[in-house]
Amino acid sequence: MNLKLFKLFIFILYLLSPTLTYSIEHPNIKNLIIYKEPKKLENIVFKNYKGEIIKLSEFRNKLVVLNFWATWCLPCREEMPSLDQLASNEIFKNISVIPINIGRESQSKSENFFNEINIKNLNIYYDSSTDIPNKLSLRGIPTTILVNKNGEEFARILGAVDFKNKELISWLNKFD
């Protein structure tokens, strides 16, 4: 009977140990999804405020924070100031924060939104089509996609998050 109990104990310990290790490695944010295997992102294009086409591949060798938002989205309004602070956080040496408006809104409406909430460190980017939401299987906004230096999505945040969260900043800094 002792041998069976010992085997059961070892089996339970085996099942719990990867979970315990995994939970220590990332911040405790309920809407953060981390992939075991990063997903390759290809052919992701959007426009800058000048109307120029920008390719995500231009940001290789950087940690990229892709944030999808719209001016009518209240959680986006709440989240955007902390995203603005993330872009200017001196801890990061090699980060690009790219807020992409997918609300099919005019440039002036987006600029007014940024001015109303005092956004100083971010540029406005657009996806005037539905290409990006479809390619990336976005289910709502705000959604933030975290892209490693190899151009792979390694995590995603569904819904709003406080980008001033020290635990999140420390974790993201490992990818910088």
Buried (B, 14 or more C-beta within 10 A) or exposed (E): EEEEEEEEEEEEEEEEEEEEEEEEEBBEBEEBEBEEEBEEBEEBBBBEEEEEEBEBEEBEEBBBBBBBBBBEBEBBBBBBBBBBBBBEBEEBEEBBBBBBBBBEBEBEEBBEBBEEEEBEEBBBBBBEEEBBBEBBEBEEBBBBBBBBBEBBBBBBBBBBBBBEBEEBBEBBBEBE
